[in-house]
Amino acid sequence: MRVLLIKPNNLSDHIQPSLGLGYLAQQIRRDHDVDFFDCIREKTEPEAVADIVAATQPHVVGIQCYTFDIRNVKRIVRAVKRLDSHITTIVGGAHVSSDPVHAMRDFGSDVDYGFAGEGEIGFGEFLGALEKRRPTFENIPGVVWRRDARIVANPQQLVANLDDLGLPAFDLIRPDTYPESQHGAFYEKFPISPIITTRGCPYSCTFCSAPILSGKRLRHHSVEYVQRMMRVLYYRYGIREFHIVDDNFTMDMDYAKSVMRMILDSGLDISLAMPNGVRMDWLDDELLELMKAAGVYVVSVAVESGNDAVLGAMKKKTTVAKIRENVGRIRRHGLDVAGFFILGYPGETGETIRNTIRLSRELDLLRANFFTYLPLPGTQSHRELVANGEIEAVNWNDFFFMTAPYVPQGMTRGDLLALKRSAFLRFYLRPSTFIRNVLAIRSPRHFRFLLRRFHHWILMKPSDANIPTRRRFVRAMVTRARRLMRRLRLGPATRPMPTGG
């Protein structure tokens, strides 16, 4: 069968190859012809995907879908079915995995099948079943399908031995063809590729979907597998920076140390980052020394909140005092630190958010990213919000960190977005922080990416989430940048900044 795997376009600033689709392609290419198309990298709108489908003439179109992709995924499958209704469409990824039955019901009849969880085991079996005249799917793990008028979600199955997956199909996803703006706003060397060394997260943070997607048991590739993958990327594709995008790379500290020692022994001239973040309670001095020596230049940490009560509600199992201590330990080893923060978690107030903004400025951080809370389907916090009637339905078309789709009771969307804007400006407009980050800009293209990110995270209005053309985007960006600069020149006497943080 001919299979086309698609990564849909969206508003994301992360333009990076899909390792998930790369692993999936590797599993099925032994028995089927596989193509891959990244709509973000190629700047392809959903309806234009029909031209790609017409050129490749696939029997099956498989689409990766995060929750913020839903609108564009619906547009893609509609365009595919209009072109040829006989093409089988299947959607997988984080959104379907989080709530398979509701996701399939929401997609409607243009999506023929869904796939939940890790697809490497079941997707090949699914394609084999499709080839039969009377396919049956009962025993295929992860398939979401319609039996009569009922949607059936088969039990998911996790990959036991990750090394059995082989290397992702790098020749299809081609990480060396991606721009600098991958999983993070800054970099040391280029080209960049993400890699995964572990899967699974045993923690129960109420807002996080990681355990839903990859299970609670930590599994890892062998160190020899990681070495082989890095050498292939380094010598065959010219990769010079690796982003370890595990959810819990340092949780097994002995394993993490072994990986760092392997990288040191390899002699590869590379830089390393961990843009998904690491848990600060799984770091010790030996590991930090090895990370520094191996080429890690920044450690991302999920601080989330500057208020102990909010951290407790999130089940983060840490405190503000421990956060201060752990950030200090990382900095003592000469590593820069980037912090992630959530604003507007359920039950928050303006005061608790200002606690978070204040902490971000007090910690010795090079960078900070402030996310408004997203009620991700399947998470504990989402279930609680539905149960207590605080949310009935979420507008998936406006489900972005930068647009604040959820607002805590007692606040308005405008209040929350103003606090987020204040957080970014108060953090980055400090002279030393501003200068250090400006000096890290590598190229004119990198500068343009940062300008786009500045618009998305600081200037963008919720209505801009569906701006269809680059011209309108640029016009909105320039207009708001000018307004912001005028306000900064006028100073607080004419338009005061929010205080208290």
C-alpha positions as MATLAB code, in Angstrom:
seq = 'MRVLLIKPNNLSDHIQPSLGLGYLAQQIRRDHDVDFFDCIREKTEPEAVADIVAATQPHVVGIQCYTFDIRNVKRIVRAVKRLDSHITTIVGGAHVSSDPVHAMRDFGSDVDYGFAGEGEIGFGEFLGALEKRRPTFENIPGVVWRRDARIVANPQQLVANLDDLGLPAFDLIRPDTYPESQHGAFYEKFPISPIITTRGCPYSCTFCSAPILSGKRLRHHSVEYVQRMMRVLYYRYGIREFHIVDDNFTMDMDYAKSVMRMILDSGLDISLAMPNGVRMDWLDDELLELMKAAGVYVVSVAVESGNDAVLGAMKKKTTVAKIRENVGRIRRHGLDVAGFFILGYPGETGETIRNTIRLSRELDLLRANFFTYLPLPGTQSHRELVANGEIEAVNWNDFFFMTAPYVPQGMTRGDLLALKRSAFLRFYLRPSTFIRNVLAIRSPRHFRFLLRRFHHWILMKPSDANIPTRRRFVRAMVTRARRLMRRLRLGPATRPMPTGG';
ca = [
       0.000    0.000    0.000;
       1.043    3.599   -0.514;
       0.949    5.588    2.729;
       1.336    9.352    3.120;
       2.153   10.579    6.649;
       1.379   14.248    7.306;
       2.359   16.725    9.976;
      -0.297   19.491    9.736;
       0.297   23.235    9.705;
      -0.465   25.196   12.873;
       0.454   28.318   14.808;
       3.389   26.644   16.565;
       6.816   28.283   16.746;
       8.430   24.836   16.900;
       9.451   23.879   13.369;
      11.043   20.495   13.951;
      10.973   17.022   12.386;
       8.412   14.600   13.763;
      10.248   11.738   15.443;
       6.898   10.054   16.076;
       6.129    9.845   12.360;
       9.746    8.914   11.691;
       9.505    5.886   13.973;
       6.123    4.989   12.487;
       7.440    5.199    8.921;
      10.355    2.939    9.806;
       7.988    0.242   11.090;
       5.793    0.076    7.994;
       8.226    0.755    5.148;
       9.328   -2.880    5.032;
       5.890   -3.822    3.673;
       4.545   -0.555    2.233;
       5.620    2.542    0.278;
       5.808    5.537    2.618;
       5.982    9.292    1.978;
       6.200   12.071    4.562;
       5.090   15.699    4.287;
       5.549   18.449    6.879;
       3.054   21.255    6.275;
       4.768   23.551    8.807;
       8.194   23.293    7.207;
       6.767   23.642    3.702;
       4.326   26.443    4.704;
       1.431   24.496    3.186;
      -2.154   25.390    4.047;
      -4.585   22.516    4.709;
      -6.507   22.730    1.445;
      -3.256   22.698   -0.543;
      -2.452   19.258    0.880;
      -4.814   17.916   -1.796;
      -2.113   18.716   -4.384;
       0.403   16.606   -2.455;
      -2.109   13.775   -2.218;
      -2.837   13.995   -5.941;
       0.882   13.778   -6.714;
       1.630   10.818   -4.421;
      -1.699    8.964   -4.904;
      -1.719    7.186   -1.534;
      -4.160    4.525   -0.442;
      -3.874    5.748    3.165;
      -3.320    9.252    4.586;
      -2.176    9.288    8.221;
      -2.154   12.610   10.089;
      -0.461   13.509   13.360;
      -2.704   15.587   15.622;
      -2.043   17.593   18.749;
      -5.057   19.295   20.292;
      -4.248   22.646   18.682;
      -4.120   20.901   15.275;
      -7.790   19.908   15.229;
      -9.076   22.719   13.039;
      -6.455   22.158   10.355;
      -6.698   18.367   10.530;
     -10.414   18.630    9.779;
      -9.631   20.850    6.805;
      -7.015   18.397    5.523;
      -9.243   15.311    5.692;
     -12.080   17.244    4.080;
      -9.788   18.190    1.188;
      -8.547   14.594    0.876;
     -12.048   13.150    0.754;
     -13.136   15.716   -1.818;
     -10.223   14.673   -3.990;
     -10.863   10.949   -3.615;
     -13.404    9.530   -1.183;
     -11.797    6.079   -1.433;
      -8.615    7.193    0.321;
      -8.518    5.893    3.893;
      -7.878    8.637    6.461;
      -6.494    7.926    9.917;
      -5.590   10.411   12.648;
      -3.282    9.672   15.577;
      -1.131   11.496   18.075;
      -1.622   13.228   21.404;
      -5.214   14.421   20.987;
      -6.639   11.074   19.898;
      -4.601    9.255   22.554;
      -5.966   11.467   25.331;
      -9.649   10.813   24.673;
     -10.083    8.438   21.692;
     -13.867    8.079   21.545;
     -14.672   11.780   21.937;
     -11.930   12.702   19.455;
     -13.324   10.400   16.777;
     -16.848   11.654   17.383;
     -15.639   15.249   17.021;
     -13.736   14.575   13.790;
     -16.827   13.207   12.064;
     -17.121   10.887    9.085;
     -14.223   12.359    7.063;
     -11.833   10.571    9.464;
     -12.168    6.845    8.905;
      -9.983    5.627   11.785;
      -8.055    6.877   14.783;
      -4.948    5.587   16.479;
      -4.277    5.996   20.207;
      -0.997    5.617   22.051;
       2.269    4.339   20.625;
       1.490    3.315   17.068;
       4.594    1.340   16.151;
       3.108   -2.005   17.179;
      -0.396   -1.719   15.771;
      -0.115    0.491   12.691;
       1.512   -2.157   10.510;
      -1.125   -4.679   11.581;
      -3.811   -2.108   10.782;
      -2.486   -1.628    7.242;
      -2.348   -5.385    6.786;
      -5.979   -5.652    7.850;
      -6.972   -2.891    5.423;
      -5.560   -4.899    2.516;
      -8.076   -7.643    3.172;
     -11.491   -7.447    1.569;
     -13.247   -7.870    4.906;
     -10.897   -6.296    7.460;
     -11.266   -6.942   11.176;
      -9.647   -4.714   13.798;
     -10.670   -6.281   17.113;
      -7.209   -7.451   18.127;
      -5.092   -4.590   16.798;
      -3.800   -2.433   19.692;
      -4.570    1.277   19.596;
      -7.025    1.329   16.665;
     -10.110    3.507   17.091;
     -12.844    2.424   14.685;
     -16.565    2.330   14.061;
     -18.490   -0.872   14.575;
     -22.043   -0.259   13.393;
     -23.052    3.010   15.113;
     -20.573    2.659   17.972;
     -17.011    3.969   18.240;
     -14.607    1.329   19.598;
     -11.205    2.205   21.079;
      -9.002   -0.884   21.279;
      -6.639   -1.196   24.271;
      -3.271    0.455   23.769;
       0.020   -1.424   23.906;
       3.386    0.075   24.812;
       6.641   -0.925   23.130;
       8.557   -3.098   25.603;
      12.039   -2.904   24.056;
      12.574    0.493   22.426;
      15.685   -0.693   20.568;
      13.475   -3.058   18.537;
      12.012   -0.019   16.783;
      15.182    0.647   14.844;
      16.216    4.182   13.961;
      13.566    6.670   12.816;
      13.309    7.080    9.033;
      15.678   10.054    8.969;
      15.892    9.851    5.164;
      12.172   10.743    5.040;
      11.917   13.355    7.800;
      15.338   14.889    6.969;
      16.213   16.828   10.136;
      19.058   18.577    8.297;
      16.541   20.481    6.149;
      14.810   22.247    9.055;
      15.408   25.876   10.058;
      17.010   27.059   13.282;
      13.652   27.543   15.002;
      13.222   24.064   16.377;
      12.212   23.151   19.927;
      13.415   26.356   21.536;
      14.119   29.926   20.546;
      17.933   29.786   20.708;
      20.681   27.368   19.754;
      24.471   26.994   19.802;
      25.236   24.959   16.675;
      23.392   24.027   13.513;
      21.882   21.881   11.947;
      19.756   20.543   14.810;
      17.940   17.267   15.349;
      15.735   16.058   18.201;
      16.374   12.605   19.639;
      14.468   10.482   22.153;
      16.316    8.233   24.599;
      13.489    7.372   27.037;
       9.720    7.102   27.122;
       7.320    7.169   30.053;
       6.582    9.385   33.052;
       5.662    8.025   36.504;
       4.535   11.382   37.880;
       0.955   12.604   38.256;
       1.096   16.334   37.520;
      -2.548   17.265   37.101;
      -2.078   19.348   33.931;
       0.241   17.018   31.993;
      -0.673   14.396   29.407;
       2.758   12.674   29.213;
       1.724    9.582   31.252;
      -1.373    9.225   29.064;
       0.681    9.194   25.879;
       3.631    7.002   26.846;
       2.681    5.278   30.079;
       3.950    5.637   33.636;
       6.814    3.155   33.399;
      10.154    4.624   32.347;
      11.644    2.745   29.394;
      14.888    3.634   27.686;
      16.957    2.836   24.650;
      20.311    1.225   25.242;
      23.288    3.566   25.326;
      24.613    1.730   22.248;
      21.406    2.557   20.359;
      21.693    6.259   21.277;
      25.320    6.265   20.145;
      24.422    4.699   16.787;
      21.598    7.188   16.237;
      23.790   10.177   17.030;
      26.596    8.954   14.783;
      24.193    8.455   11.862;
      22.804   11.965   12.336;
      26.269   13.482   12.762;
      28.077   11.825    9.842;
      25.254   11.206    7.351;
      23.133   14.321    7.904;
      25.653   16.796    9.322;
      23.778   17.367   12.595;
      25.781   19.437   15.083;
      23.251   20.048   17.869;
      21.036   17.456   19.526;
      17.865   18.218   21.439;
      17.027   15.428   23.889;
      13.233   15.730   23.975;
      12.500   13.060   26.610;
       9.926   13.804   29.279;
      12.220   12.422   32.026;
      15.764   12.071   30.685;
      17.446   12.467   34.098;
      15.050   10.366   36.178;
      17.331    7.333   35.854;
      20.464    9.279   36.739;
      22.805    6.323   36.202;
      21.450    5.957   32.662;
      21.705    9.713   32.005;
      25.316    9.690   33.210;
      26.085    6.753   30.905;
      24.685    8.664   27.927;
      26.753   11.746   28.806;
      29.923    9.640   29.185;
      29.241    8.016   25.814;
      28.937   11.430   24.187;
      32.180   12.569   25.803;
      33.997    9.430   24.635;
      32.607    9.767   21.091;
      34.555   12.962   20.423;
      31.674   14.429   18.402;
      31.855   18.223   18.085;
      28.290   18.960   19.191;
      26.119   21.012   21.509;
      23.229   19.639   23.554;
      19.968   20.970   24.977;
      16.962   19.472   26.751;
      14.113   21.739   25.666;
      11.333   19.605   27.170;
      12.854   20.282   30.574;
      14.185   18.048   33.337;
      13.002   17.513   36.878;
      15.292   19.403   39.219;
      15.005   16.713   41.897;
      16.752   14.242   39.563;
      20.042   16.104   39.223;
      23.234   15.741   41.242;
      26.658   17.342   41.008;
      28.215   14.468   39.058;
      25.482   14.485   36.425;
      25.629   18.260   36.063;
      29.414   18.118   35.603;
      29.027   15.458   32.910;
      26.293   17.440   31.140;
      28.477   20.541   31.064;
      31.479   18.603   29.746;
      29.392   16.807   27.081;
      28.157   20.058   25.529;
      24.912   20.900   27.341;
      24.661   24.703   27.289;
      21.229   25.274   28.821;
      19.060   23.259   31.197;
      15.313   23.807   30.925;
      13.342   23.311   34.123;
       9.605   23.216   34.741;
       9.144   25.662   37.624;
       5.429   26.184   36.793;
       4.457   28.391   39.755;
       5.907   30.705   42.386;
       3.230   29.808   44.925;
       3.442   26.705   47.147;
      -0.329   26.239   47.299;
      -0.563   26.201   43.490;
       2.389   23.796   43.230;
       0.572   21.524   45.661;
      -2.632   21.650   43.619;
      -0.597   20.747   40.522;
       0.939   17.735   42.365;
       4.413   18.952   41.424;
       5.917   17.489   44.612;
       8.187   20.482   45.135;
       8.216   23.881   46.819;
       9.458   27.358   45.971;
      12.339   26.894   48.427;
      13.437   23.672   46.706;
      13.176   25.358   43.313;
      15.485   28.149   44.442;
      17.965   25.606   45.814;
      17.951   23.458   42.668;
      18.321   26.349   40.230;
      21.266   27.544   42.317;
      22.878   24.094   42.078;
      22.599   24.088   38.274;
      24.042   27.575   37.983;
      27.013   26.679   40.189;
      28.089   24.260   37.459;
      28.172   27.023   34.856;
      25.030   25.929   33.019;
      22.439   28.471   31.940;
      18.866   27.797   33.034;
      15.586   28.375   31.206;
      12.366   28.236   33.215;
       8.835   27.220   32.227;
       5.905   28.840   34.037;
       2.126   28.305   33.918;
      -0.158   31.310   34.395;
      -3.859   30.917   35.093;
      -4.028   27.427   36.559;
      -7.514   26.626   37.983;
      -8.024   28.435   41.282;
      -5.308   31.004   40.625;
      -5.715   34.695   41.333;
      -3.890   37.780   40.172;
      -1.803   37.587   43.343;
      -0.609   33.998   42.816;
       0.283   34.837   39.205;
       2.260   37.837   40.409;
       4.064   35.456   42.818;
       5.129   33.452   39.758;
       6.283   36.519   37.828;
       8.250   37.696   40.862;
       9.955   34.305   41.245;
      10.934   34.235   37.563;
      12.814   37.499   38.073;
      14.447   36.402   41.329;
      15.771   33.086   40.026;
      19.066   33.177   38.116;
      17.473   32.371   34.743;
      18.719   33.258   31.285;
      15.289   32.735   29.722;
      11.706   32.210   30.806;
       8.606   31.106   28.968;
       5.165   31.901   30.346;
       2.352   29.611   29.215;
      -1.298   30.161   29.942;
      -2.879   27.005   31.313;
      -4.311   24.571   28.756;
      -7.009   22.118   29.936;
      -5.560   19.208   27.966;
      -8.105   16.426   27.410;
      -7.605   13.346   29.538;
      -5.673   15.121   32.295;
      -6.855   15.215   35.898;
      -7.360   18.980   35.878;
      -9.476   18.805   32.718;
     -11.673   16.096   34.218;
     -12.137   18.140   37.392;
     -13.085   21.266   35.441;
     -15.701   19.295   33.511;
     -17.026   17.613   36.669;
     -17.503   20.878   38.574;
     -19.113   22.580   35.576;
     -16.391   25.184   35.136;
     -15.969   24.189   31.497;
     -18.569   22.482   29.362;
     -16.869   22.565   25.993;
     -13.486   23.817   24.879;
     -12.991   25.738   21.654;
     -10.315   23.525   20.103;
      -9.873   26.073   17.279;
      -8.389   28.538   19.781;
      -6.396   26.116   21.897;
      -2.989   27.775   22.083;
      -0.773   28.779   25.001;
      -0.619   32.320   23.685;
      -4.402   32.884   23.446;
      -5.533   31.794   26.952;
      -8.394   29.401   26.048;
      -9.096   28.888   29.771;
      -9.370   31.642   32.374;
      -9.719   31.017   36.146;
     -12.900   32.159   37.837;
     -12.752   35.772   38.954;
     -10.516   36.842   36.060;
     -11.140   37.862   32.457;
      -9.217   36.763   29.413;
      -7.924   40.288   29.064;
      -6.647   40.213   32.661;
      -4.753   36.970   32.097;
      -3.235   38.045   28.789;
      -2.158   41.362   30.337;
      -0.400   39.488   33.144;
       1.297   37.199   30.638;
       2.449   40.194   28.599;
       3.716   41.862   31.771;
       5.589   38.677   32.729;
       7.494   38.542   29.443;
       8.317   42.248   29.374;
       9.331   42.471   33.040;
      11.594   39.451   32.637;
      13.277   40.223   29.303;
      13.524   44.025   29.419;
      16.004   43.966   32.280;
      19.233   45.275   30.713;
      21.523   42.306   31.458;
      18.934   39.703   30.423;
      18.017   41.625   27.275;
      21.646   42.072   26.178;
      22.600   38.426   26.805;
      19.722   37.193   24.692;
      20.288   39.716   21.897;
      23.936   38.620   21.692;
      22.725   35.022   21.220;
      20.982   35.848   17.906;
      22.810   33.858   15.222;
      21.538   35.092   11.860;
      18.988   37.357   10.139;
      16.692   34.353    9.736;
      17.014   33.625   13.451;
      16.122   37.260   14.181;
      13.005   37.018   11.986;
      11.965   33.888   13.844;
      12.375   35.657   17.196;
      10.311   38.583   15.892;
       7.543   36.182   14.930;
       7.762   34.544   18.342;
       7.620   37.981   19.996;
       4.363   38.651   18.165;
       2.865   35.258   19.025;
       3.666   35.338   22.710;
       3.416   39.021   23.596;
       1.477   41.012   21.012;
      -0.977   38.549   19.499;
      -4.704   38.849   20.154;
      -6.842   35.694   20.393;
      -8.553   36.600   17.106;
      -5.174   36.361   15.342;
      -5.013   32.599   15.874;
      -6.785   32.054   12.553;
      -5.047   34.728   10.448;
      -4.853   32.987    7.059;
      -2.118   34.866    5.220;
       1.447   35.919    5.895;
       0.726   39.454    4.711;
      -1.960   39.989    7.349;
       0.293   38.423    9.979;
       3.192   40.737    9.147;
       0.906   43.783    9.103;
      -0.504   42.882   12.548;
       2.961   42.195   13.922;
       4.418   45.498   12.735;
       1.438   47.538   13.937;
       1.523   46.065   17.441;
       5.288   46.288   17.695;
       5.048   50.017   16.926;
       2.342   50.477   19.537;
       4.425   48.647   22.133;
       7.490   50.750   21.370;
       5.445   53.930   21.701;
       4.215   52.780   25.102;
       7.737   51.971   26.232;
       8.970   55.383   25.117;
       6.068   57.141   26.812;
       6.758   55.311   30.067;
       4.533   54.524   33.044;
       3.242   58.088   33.477;
       0.937   57.691   30.498;
       0.172   53.930   30.587;
       1.353   52.156   33.736;
       2.569   48.590   33.650;
       0.865   46.100   35.980;
       2.485   46.193   39.411;
       2.972   43.752   42.219;
       5.357   41.372   40.408;
];
